[in-house]
């Protein structure tokens, strides 16, 4: 089930790259989605960028 506080988007990806992501995710005991998010955060950190934590929205 998708987290309501996360942005969903379509990603077209090469099947061979997807297979490698699946292999890597399995070895790290993560889903492919979690692995992609981890890799993106790691790439940002390597560039000195730290995303701010998501703000929780107030109930309406």
mmJSON file of the N, C-alpha and C atoms, coordinates in Angstrom:
{"data_MODEL":{"atom_site":{
"group_PDB":["ATOM","ATOM","ATOM","ATOM","ATOM","ATOM","ATOM","ATOM","ATOM","ATOM","ATOM","ATOM","ATOM","ATOM","ATOM","ATOM","ATOM","ATOM","ATOM","ATOM","ATOM","ATOM","ATOM","ATOM","ATOM","ATOM","ATOM","ATOM","ATOM","ATOM","ATOM","ATOM","ATOM","ATOM","ATOM","ATOM","ATOM","ATOM","ATOM","ATOM","ATOM","ATOM","ATOM","ATOM","ATOM","ATOM","ATOM","ATOM","ATOM","ATOM","ATOM","ATOM","ATOM","ATOM","ATOM","ATOM","ATOM","ATOM","ATOM","ATOM","ATOM","ATOM","ATOM","ATOM","ATOM","ATOM","ATOM","ATOM","ATOM","ATOM","ATOM","ATOM","ATOM","ATOM","ATOM","ATOM","ATOM","ATOM","ATOM","ATOM","ATOM","ATOM","ATOM","ATOM","ATOM","ATOM","ATOM","ATOM","ATOM","ATOM","ATOM","ATOM","ATOM","ATOM","ATOM","ATOM","ATOM","ATOM","ATOM","ATOM","ATOM","ATOM","ATOM","ATOM","ATOM","ATOM","ATOM","ATOM","ATOM","ATOM","ATOM","ATOM","ATOM","ATOM","ATOM","ATOM","ATOM","ATOM","ATOM","ATOM","ATOM","ATOM","ATOM","ATOM","ATOM","ATOM","ATOM","ATOM","ATOM","ATOM","ATOM","ATOM","ATOM","ATOM","ATOM","ATOM","ATOM","ATOM","ATOM","ATOM","ATOM","ATOM","ATOM","ATOM","ATOM","ATOM","ATOM","ATOM","ATOM","ATOM","ATOM","ATOM","ATOM","ATOM","ATOM","ATOM","ATOM","ATOM","ATOM","ATOM","ATOM","ATOM","ATOM","ATOM","ATOM","ATOM","ATOM","ATOM","ATOM","ATOM","ATOM","ATOM","ATOM","ATOM","ATOM","ATOM","ATOM","ATOM","ATOM","ATOM"],
"id":[1,2,3,4,5,6,7,8,9,10,11,12,13,14,15,16,17,18,19,20,21,22,23,24,25,26,27,28,29,30,31,32,33,34,35,36,37,38,39,40,41,42,43,44,45,46,47,48,49,50,51,52,53,54,55,56,57,58,59,60,61,62,63,64,65,66,67,68,69,70,71,72,73,74,75,76,77,78,79,80,81,82,83,84,85,86,87,88,89,90,91,92,93,94,95,96,97,98,99,100,101,102,103,104,105,106,107,108,109,110,111,112,113,114,115,116,117,118,119,120,121,122,123,124,125,126,127,128,129,130,131,132,133,134,135,136,137,138,139,140,141,142,143,144,145,146,147,148,149,150,151,152,153,154,155,156,157,158,159,160,161,162,163,164,165,166,167,168,169,170,171,172,173,174,175,176,177,178,179,180],
"type_symbol":["N","C","C","N","C","C","N","C","C","N","C","C","N","C","C","N","C","C","N","C","C","N","C","C","N","C","C","N","C","C","N","C","C","N","C","C","N","C","C","N","C","C","N","C","C","N","C","C","N","C","C","N","C","C","N","C","C","N","C","C","N","C","C","N","C","C","N","C","C","N","C","C","N","C","C","N","C","C","N","C","C","N","C","C","N","C","C","N","C","C","N","C","C","N","C","C","N","C","C","N","C","C","N","C","C","N","C","C","N","C","C","N","C","C","N","C","C","N","C","C","N","C","C","N","C","C","N","C","C","N","C","C","N","C","C","N","C","C","N","C","C","N","C","C","N","C","C","N","C","C","N","C","C","N","C","C","N","C","C","N","C","C","N","C","C","N","C","C","N","C","C","N","C","C","N","C","C","N","C","C"],
"label_atom_id":["N","CA","C","N","CA","C","N","CA","C","N","CA","C","N","CA","C","N","CA","C","N","CA","C","N","CA","C","N","CA","C","N","CA","C","N","CA","C","N","CA","C","N","CA","C","N","CA","C","N","CA","C","N","CA","C","N","CA","C","N","CA","C","N","CA","C","N","CA","C","N","CA","C","N","CA","C","N","CA","C","N","CA","C","N","CA","C","N","CA","C","N","CA","C","N","CA","C","N","CA","C","N","CA","C","N","CA","C","N","CA","C","N","CA","C","N","CA","C","N","CA","C","N","CA","C","N","CA","C","N","CA","C","N","CA","C","N","CA","C","N","CA","C","N","CA","C","N","CA","C","N","CA","C","N","CA","C","N","CA","C","N","CA","C","N","CA","C","N","CA","C","N","CA","C","N","CA","C","N","CA","C","N","CA","C","N","CA","C","N","CA","C","N","CA","C","N","CA","C","N","CA","C","N","CA","C","N","CA","C"],
"label_alt_id":[null,null,null,null,null,null,null,null,null,null,null,null,null,null,null,null,null,null,null,null,null,null,null,null,null,null,null,null,null,null,null,null,null,null,null,null,null,null,null,null,null,null,null,null,null,null,null,null,null,null,null,null,null,null,null,null,null,null,null,null,null,null,null,null,null,null,null,null,null,null,null,null,null,null,null,null,null,null,null,null,null,null,null,null,null,null,null,null,null,null,null,null,null,null,null,null,null,null,null,null,null,null,null,null,null,null,null,null,null,null,null,null,null,null,null,null,null,null,null,null,null,null,null,null,null,null,null,null,null,null,null,null,null,null,null,null,null,null,null,null,null,null,null,null,null,null,null,null,null,null,null,null,null,null,null,null,null,null,null,null,null,null,null,null,null,null,null,null,null,null,null,null,null,null,null,null,null,null,null,null],
"label_comp_id":["UNK","UNK","UNK","UNK","UNK","UNK","UNK","UNK","UNK","UNK","UNK","UNK","UNK","UNK","UNK","UNK","UNK","UNK","UNK","UNK","UNK","UNK","UNK","UNK","UNK","UNK","UNK","UNK","UNK","UNK","UNK","UNK","UNK","UNK","UNK","UNK","UNK","UNK","UNK","UNK","UNK","UNK","UNK","UNK","UNK","UNK","UNK","UNK","UNK","UNK","UNK","UNK","UNK","UNK","UNK","UNK","UNK","UNK","UNK","UNK","UNK","UNK","UNK","UNK","UNK","UNK","UNK","UNK","UNK","UNK","UNK","UNK","UNK","UNK","UNK","UNK","UNK","UNK","UNK","UNK","UNK","UNK","UNK","UNK","UNK","UNK","UNK","UNK","UNK","UNK","UNK","UNK","UNK","UNK","UNK","UNK","UNK","UNK","UNK","UNK","UNK","UNK","UNK","UNK","UNK","UNK","UNK","UNK","UNK","UNK","UNK","UNK","UNK","UNK","UNK","UNK","UNK","UNK","UNK","UNK","UNK","UNK","UNK","UNK","UNK","UNK","UNK","UNK","UNK","UNK","UNK","UNK","UNK","UNK","UNK","UNK","UNK","UNK","UNK","UNK","UNK","UNK","UNK","UNK","UNK","UNK","UNK","UNK","UNK","UNK","UNK","UNK","UNK","UNK","UNK","UNK","UNK","UNK","UNK","UNK","UNK","UNK","UNK","UNK","UNK","UNK","UNK","UNK","UNK","UNK","UNK","UNK","UNK","UNK","UNK","UNK","UNK","UNK","UNK","UNK"],
"label_asym_id":["A","A","A","A","A","A","A","A","A","A","A","A","A","A","A","A","A","A","A","A","A","A","A","A","A","A","A","A","A","A","A","A","A","A","A","A","A","A","A","A","A","A","A","A","A","A","A","A","A","A","A","A","A","A","A","A","A","A","A","A","A","A","A","A","A","A","A","A","A","A","A","A","A","A","A","A","A","A","A","A","A","A","A","A","A","A","A","A","A","A","A","A","A","A","A","A","A","A","A","A","A","A","A","A","A","A","A","A","A","A","A","A","A","A","A","A","A","A","A","A","A","A","A","A","A","A","A","A","A","A","A","A","A","A","A","A","A","A","A","A","A","A","A","A","A","A","A","A","A","A","A","A","A","A","A","A","A","A","A","A","A","A","A","A","A","A","A","A","A","A","A","A","A","A","A","A","A","A","A","A"],
"label_entity_id":["1","1","1","1","1","1","1","1","1","1","1","1","1","1","1","1","1","1","1","1","1","1","1","1","1","1","1","1","1","1","1","1","1","1","1","1","1","1","1","1","1","1","1","1","1","1","1","1","1","1","1","1","1","1","1","1","1","1","1","1","1","1","1","1","1","1","1","1","1","1","1","1","1","1","1","1","1","1","1","1","1","1","1","1","1","1","1","1","1","1","1","1","1","1","1","1","1","1","1","1","1","1","1","1","1","1","1","1","1","1","1","1","1","1","1","1","1","1","1","1","1","1","1","1","1","1","1","1","1","1","1","1","1","1","1","1","1","1","1","1","1","1","1","1","1","1","1","1","1","1","1","1","1","1","1","1","1","1","1","1","1","1","1","1","1","1","1","1","1","1","1","1","1","1","1","1","1","1","1","1"],
"label_seq_id":[1,1,1,2,2,2,3,3,3,4,4,4,5,5,5,6,6,6,7,7,7,8,8,8,9,9,9,10,10,10,11,11,11,12,12,12,13,13,13,14,14,14,15,15,15,16,16,16,17,17,17,18,18,18,19,19,19,20,20,20,21,21,21,22,22,22,23,23,23,24,24,24,25,25,25,26,26,26,27,27,27,28,28,28,29,29,29,30,30,30,31,31,31,32,32,32,33,33,33,34,34,34,35,35,35,36,36,36,37,37,37,38,38,38,39,39,39,40,40,40,41,41,41,42,42,42,43,43,43,44,44,44,45,45,45,46,46,46,47,47,47,48,48,48,49,49,49,50,50,50,51,51,51,52,52,52,53,53,53,54,54,54,55,55,55,56,56,56,57,57,57,58,58,58,59,59,59,60,60,60],
"pdbx_PDB_ins_code":[null,null,null,null,null,null,null,null,null,null,null,null,null,null,null,null,null,null,null,null,null,null,null,null,null,null,null,null,null,null,null,null,null,null,null,null,null,null,null,null,null,null,null,null,null,null,null,null,null,null,null,null,null,null,null,null,null,null,null,null,null,null,null,null,null,null,null,null,null,null,null,null,null,null,null,null,null,null,null,null,null,null,null,null,null,null,null,null,null,null,null,null,null,null,null,null,null,null,null,null,null,null,null,null,null,null,null,null,null,null,null,null,null,null,null,null,null,null,null,null,null,null,null,null,null,null,null,null,null,null,null,null,null,null,null,null,null,null,null,null,null,null,null,null,null,null,null,null,null,null,null,null,null,null,null,null,null,null,null,null,null,null,null,null,null,null,null,null,null,null,null,null,null,null,null,null,null,null,null,null],
"Cartn_x":[0.839,0.0,0.881,0.572,1.37,1.163,2.233,2.145,1.464,0.493,-0.219,0.659,1.771,2.634,3.763,3.717,4.756,4.172,4.977,4.589,4.74,3.705,3.747,3.973,4.786,5.002,5.4,5.191,5.518,6.981,7.686,9.081,9.269,9.703,10.022,11.496,11.8,13.168,13.52,14.756,15.258,15.089,14.609,14.39,15.652,16.797,18.039,18.411,18.181,18.421,17.455,16.189,15.192,15.613,16.115,16.556,17.686,18.613,19.706,19.192,18.219,17.621,16.911,16.218,15.555,16.575,17.681,18.725,19.324,19.642,20.223,19.249,18.0,16.983,16.824,16.796,16.651,17.839,19.031,20.212,20.228,19.545,19.461,18.169,17.359,16.067,15.145,15.111,14.239,13.37,12.295,11.528,12.312,11.979,12.644,12.365,11.144,10.808,11.688,11.827,12.659,14.123,14.564,15.952,16.198,15.258,15.397,15.441,14.565,14.568,15.895,16.4,17.686,18.811,18.845,19.882,19.797,18.582,18.418,18.913,18.58,19.056,20.584,21.145,22.593,23.267,22.681,23.221,23.141,22.042,21.915,22.947,23.103,24.068,25.483,25.806,27.134,27.376,26.292,26.387,26.17,26.1,25.953,24.54,23.56,22.159,21.449,20.827,20.056,18.604,17.714,16.302,15.754,14.924,14.27,13.233,13.046,12.011,10.632,9.77,8.423,7.66,6.948,6.112,4.819,4.389,3.095,1.986,0.989,-0.129,-1.092,-1.661,-2.655,-3.953,-4.687,-5.99,-6.937,-7.766,-8.711,-10.078],
"Cartn_y":[-1.179,0.0,1.24,2.166,3.388,4.293,4.958,5.916,7.178,7.706,8.9,10.147,10.14,11.317,11.275,10.304,10.191,10.464,11.066,11.397,10.159,9.835,8.719,9.265,8.557,8.971,7.759,7.878,6.813,6.921,5.803,5.78,4.699,5.11,4.143,3.798,2.506,2.09,0.88,0.82,-0.277,-1.598,-2.639,-3.922,-4.501,-4.315,-4.832,-4.069,-2.761,-1.966,-2.376,-2.614,-3.066,-4.387,-5.304,-6.606,-6.423,-5.522,-5.267,-4.613,-3.714,-3.108,-4.156,-5.079,-6.167,-7.013,-7.34,-8.149,-7.416,-6.146,-5.352,-5.199,-4.902,-4.739,-6.026,-7.154,-8.437,-8.687,-8.344,-8.565,-7.637,-6.497,-5.539,-5.683,-6.675,-6.935,-5.717,-5.093,-3.947,-4.239,-3.473,-3.499,-2.705,-2.889,-2.12,-0.631,-0.298,1.107,1.692,0.968,1.444,1.532,0.611,0.641,1.86,2.174,3.35,4.617,4.698,5.865,5.957,4.833,4.807,5.296,4.802,5.197,6.686,7.193,8.617,9.47,9.078,9.822,9.758,8.597,8.42,9.322,9.402,10.256,11.732,12.133,13.52,13.83,12.909,13.116,13.251,12.491,12.573,13.95,14.657,16.003,17.081,16.645,17.599,18.112,17.369,17.781,16.839,17.415,16.62,17.068,16.203,16.593,16.851,17.871,18.156,17.066,16.708,15.726,16.259,15.355,15.746,16.296,17.405,17.961,17.179,16.88,16.2,17.232,16.869,17.784,17.682,18.837,18.862,18.255,17.535,17.028,18.183,18.009,19.089,18.845],
"Cartn_z":[0.0,0.0,0.0,-0.849,-0.971,0.242,0.639,1.732,1.223,1.947,1.482,1.454,2.185,2.235,1.199,0.294,-0.731,-2.104,-2.953,-4.319,-5.2,-5.945,-6.889,-8.294,-9.088,-10.474,-11.305,-12.598,-13.525,-13.922,-13.932,-14.328,-15.381,-16.555,-17.599,-17.454,-17.415,-17.129,-17.987,-18.403,-19.214,-18.454,-19.118,-18.432,-17.794,-18.405,-17.81,-16.549,-16.553,-15.356,-14.25,-14.612,-13.639,-12.999,-13.82,-13.301,-12.294,-12.581,-11.636,-10.355,-10.489,-9.295,-8.446,-9.099,-8.365,-7.613,-8.294,-7.665,-6.463,-6.656,-5.579,-4.418,-4.733,-3.685,-2.878,-3.556,-2.854,-1.923,-2.375,-1.533,-0.319,-0.423,0.676,1.481,1.129,1.775,1.703,0.518,0.277,-0.935,-1.06,-2.3,-3.341,-4.607,-5.652,-5.438,-5.069,-4.817,-3.71,-2.61,-1.5,-1.917,-2.759,-3.234,-4.117,-4.997,-5.853,-4.992,-4.001,-3.117,-2.356,-1.885,-1.184,-2.098,-3.332,-4.274,-4.629,-4.766,-5.043,-3.885,-2.66,-1.485,-1.376,-1.674,-1.648,-2.7,-3.889,-4.953,-4.561,-3.952,-3.497,-2.409,-1.467,-0.377,-0.926,-1.973,-2.578,-3.19,-3.5,-4.058,-2.998,-1.73,-0.642,-0.448,-0.945,-0.828,0.137,1.15,2.108,2.041,1.541,1.485,2.881,2.978,4.25,4.522,5.791,6.108,5.698,5.28,4.876,6.081,5.838,6.905,6.946,8.143,8.278,8.133,7.346,7.149,8.316,8.642,9.728,9.221,10.066,9.655,9.365,8.369,8.013,8.573],
"occupancy":[1.0,1.0,1.0,1.0,1.0,1.0,1.0,1.0,1.0,1.0,1.0,1.0,1.0,1.0,1.0,1.0,1.0,1.0,1.0,1.0,1.0,1.0,1.0,1.0,1.0,1.0,1.0,1.0,1.0,1.0,1.0,1.0,1.0,1.0,1.0,1.0,1.0,1.0,1.0,1.0,1.0,1.0,1.0,1.0,1.0,1.0,1.0,1.0,1.0,1.0,1.0,1.0,1.0,1.0,1.0,1.0,1.0,1.0,1.0,1.0,1.0,1.0,1.0,1.0,1.0,1.0,1.0,1.0,1.0,1.0,1.0,1.0,1.0,1.0,1.0,1.0,1.0,1.0,1.0,1.0,1.0,1.0,1.0,1.0,1.0,1.0,1.0,1.0,1.0,1.0,1.0,1.0,1.0,1.0,1.0,1.0,1.0,1.0,1.0,1.0,1.0,1.0,1.0,1.0,1.0,1.0,1.0,1.0,1.0,1.0,1.0,1.0,1.0,1.0,1.0,1.0,1.0,1.0,1.0,1.0,1.0,1.0,1.0,1.0,1.0,1.0,1.0,1.0,1.0,1.0,1.0,1.0,1.0,1.0,1.0,1.0,1.0,1.0,1.0,1.0,1.0,1.0,1.0,1.0,1.0,1.0,1.0,1.0,1.0,1.0,1.0,1.0,1.0,1.0,1.0,1.0,1.0,1.0,1.0,1.0,1.0,1.0,1.0,1.0,1.0,1.0,1.0,1.0,1.0,1.0,1.0,1.0,1.0,1.0,1.0,1.0,1.0,1.0,1.0,1.0],
"B_iso_or_equiv":[0.0,0.0,0.0,0.0,0.0,0.0,0.0,0.0,0.0,0.0,0.0,0.0,0.0,0.0,0.0,0.0,0.0,0.0,0.0,0.0,0.0,0.0,0.0,0.0,0.0,0.0,0.0,0.0,0.0,0.0,0.0,0.0,0.0,0.0,0.0,0.0,0.0,0.0,0.0,0.0,0.0,0.0,0.0,0.0,0.0,0.0,0.0,0.0,0.0,0.0,0.0,0.0,0.0,0.0,0.0,0.0,0.0,0.0,0.0,0.0,0.0,0.0,0.0,0.0,0.0,0.0,0.0,0.0,0.0,0.0,0.0,0.0,0.0,0.0,0.0,0.0,0.0,0.0,0.0,0.0,0.0,0.0,0.0,0.0,0.0,0.0,0.0,0.0,0.0,0.0,0.0,0.0,0.0,0.0,0.0,0.0,0.0,0.0,0.0,0.0,0.0,0.0,0.0,0.0,0.0,0.0,0.0,0.0,0.0,0.0,0.0,0.0,0.0,0.0,0.0,0.0,0.0,0.0,0.0,0.0,0.0,0.0,0.0,0.0,0.0,0.0,0.0,0.0,0.0,0.0,0.0,0.0,0.0,0.0,0.0,0.0,0.0,0.0,0.0,0.0,0.0,0.0,0.0,0.0,0.0,0.0,0.0,0.0,0.0,0.0,0.0,0.0,0.0,0.0,0.0,0.0,0.0,0.0,0.0,0.0,0.0,0.0,0.0,0.0,0.0,0.0,0.0,0.0,0.0,0.0,0.0,0.0,0.0,0.0,0.0,0.0,0.0,0.0,0.0,0.0],
"pdbx_formal_charge":[null,null,null,null,null,null,null,null,null,null,null,null,null,null,null,null,null,null,null,null,null,null,null,null,null,null,null,null,null,null,null,null,null,null,null,null,null,null,null,null,null,null,null,null,null,null,null,null,null,null,null,null,null,null,null,null,null,null,null,null,null,null,null,null,null,null,null,null,null,null,null,null,null,null,null,null,null,null,null,null,null,null,null,null,null,null,null,null,null,null,null,null,null,null,null,null,null,null,null,null,null,null,null,null,null,null,null,null,null,null,null,null,null,null,null,null,null,null,null,null,null,null,null,null,null,null,null,null,null,null,null,null,null,null,null,null,null,null,null,null,null,null,null,null,null,null,null,null,null,null,null,null,null,null,null,null,null,null,null,null,null,null,null,null,null,null,null,null,null,null,null,null,null,null,null,null,null,null,null,null],
"auth_seq_id":[1,1,1,2,2,2,3,3,3,4,4,4,5,5,5,6,6,6,7,7,7,8,8,8,9,9,9,10,10,10,11,11,11,12,12,12,13,13,13,14,14,14,15,15,15,16,16,16,17,17,17,18,18,18,19,19,19,20,20,20,21,21,21,22,22,22,23,23,23,24,24,24,25,25,25,26,26,26,27,27,27,28,28,28,29,29,29,30,30,30,31,31,31,32,32,32,33,33,33,34,34,34,35,35,35,36,36,36,37,37,37,38,38,38,39,39,39,40,40,40,41,41,41,42,42,42,43,43,43,44,44,44,45,45,45,46,46,46,47,47,47,48,48,48,49,49,49,50,50,50,51,51,51,52,52,52,53,53,53,54,54,54,55,55,55,56,56,56,57,57,57,58,58,58,59,59,59,60,60,60],
"auth_comp_id":["UNK","UNK","UNK","UNK","UNK","UNK","UNK","UNK","UNK","UNK","UNK","UNK","UNK","UNK","UNK","UNK","UNK","UNK","UNK","UNK","UNK","UNK","UNK","UNK","UNK","UNK","UNK","UNK","UNK","UNK","UNK","UNK","UNK","UNK","UNK","UNK","UNK","UNK","UNK","UNK","UNK","UNK","UNK","UNK","UNK","UNK","UNK","UNK","UNK","UNK","UNK","UNK","UNK","UNK","UNK","UNK","UNK","UNK","UNK","UNK","UNK","UNK","UNK","UNK","UNK","UNK","UNK","UNK","UNK","UNK","UNK","UNK","UNK","UNK","UNK","UNK","UNK","UNK","UNK","UNK","UNK","UNK","UNK","UNK","UNK","UNK","UNK","UNK","UNK","UNK","UNK","UNK","UNK","UNK","UNK","UNK","UNK","UNK","UNK","UNK","UNK","UNK","UNK","UNK","UNK","UNK","UNK","UNK","UNK","UNK","UNK","UNK","UNK","UNK","UNK","UNK","UNK","UNK","UNK","UNK","UNK","UNK","UNK","UNK","UNK","UNK","UNK","UNK","UNK","UNK","UNK","UNK","UNK","UNK","UNK","UNK","UNK","UNK","UNK","UNK","UNK","UNK","UNK","UNK","UNK","UNK","UNK","UNK","UNK","UNK","UNK","UNK","UNK","UNK","UNK","UNK","UNK","UNK","UNK","UNK","UNK","UNK","UNK","UNK","UNK","UNK","UNK","UNK","UNK","UNK","UNK","UNK","UNK","UNK","UNK","UNK","UNK","UNK","UNK","UNK"],
"auth_asym_id":["A","A","A","A","A","A","A","A","A","A","A","A","A","A","A","A","A","A","A","A","A","A","A","A","A","A","A","A","A","A","A","A","A","A","A","A","A","A","A","A","A","A","A","A","A","A","A","A","A","A","A","A","A","A","A","A","A","A","A","A","A","A","A","A","A","A","A","A","A","A","A","A","A","A","A","A","A","A","A","A","A","A","A","A","A","A","A","A","A","A","A","A","A","A","A","A","A","A","A","A","A","A","A","A","A","A","A","A","A","A","A","A","A","A","A","A","A","A","A","A","A","A","A","A","A","A","A","A","A","A","A","A","A","A","A","A","A","A","A","A","A","A","A","A","A","A","A","A","A","A","A","A","A","A","A","A","A","A","A","A","A","A","A","A","A","A","A","A","A","A","A","A","A","A","A","A","A","A","A","A"],
"auth_atom_id":["N","CA","C","N","CA","C","N","CA","C","N","CA","C","N","CA","C","N","CA","C","N","CA","C","N","CA","C","N","CA","C","N","CA","C","N","CA","C","N","CA","C","N","CA","C","N","CA","C","N","CA","C","N","CA","C","N","CA","C","N","CA","C","N","CA","C","N","CA","C","N","CA","C","N","CA","C","N","CA","C","N","CA","C","N","CA","C","N","CA","C","N","CA","C","N","CA","C","N","CA","C","N","CA","C","N","CA","C","N","CA","C","N","CA","C","N","CA","C","N","CA","C","N","CA","C","N","CA","C","N","CA","C","N","CA","C","N","CA","C","N","CA","C","N","CA","C","N","CA","C","N","CA","C","N","CA","C","N","CA","C","N","CA","C","N","CA","C","N","CA","C","N","CA","C","N","CA","C","N","CA","C","N","CA","C","N","CA","C","N","CA","C","N","CA","C","N","CA","C","N","CA","C","N","CA","C","N","CA","C"],
"pdbx_PDB_model_num":[1,1,1,1,1,1,1,1,1,1,1,1,1,1,1,1,1,1,1,1,1,1,1,1,1,1,1,1,1,1,1,1,1,1,1,1,1,1,1,1,1,1,1,1,1,1,1,1,1,1,1,1,1,1,1,1,1,1,1,1,1,1,1,1,1,1,1,1,1,1,1,1,1,1,1,1,1,1,1,1,1,1,1,1,1,1,1,1,1,1,1,1,1,1,1,1,1,1,1,1,1,1,1,1,1,1,1,1,1,1,1,1,1,1,1,1,1,1,1,1,1,1,1,1,1,1,1,1,1,1,1,1,1,1,1,1,1,1,1,1,1,1,1,1,1,1,1,1,1,1,1,1,1,1,1,1,1,1,1,1,1,1,1,1,1,1,1,1,1,1,1,1,1,1,1,1,1,1,1,1]
}}}
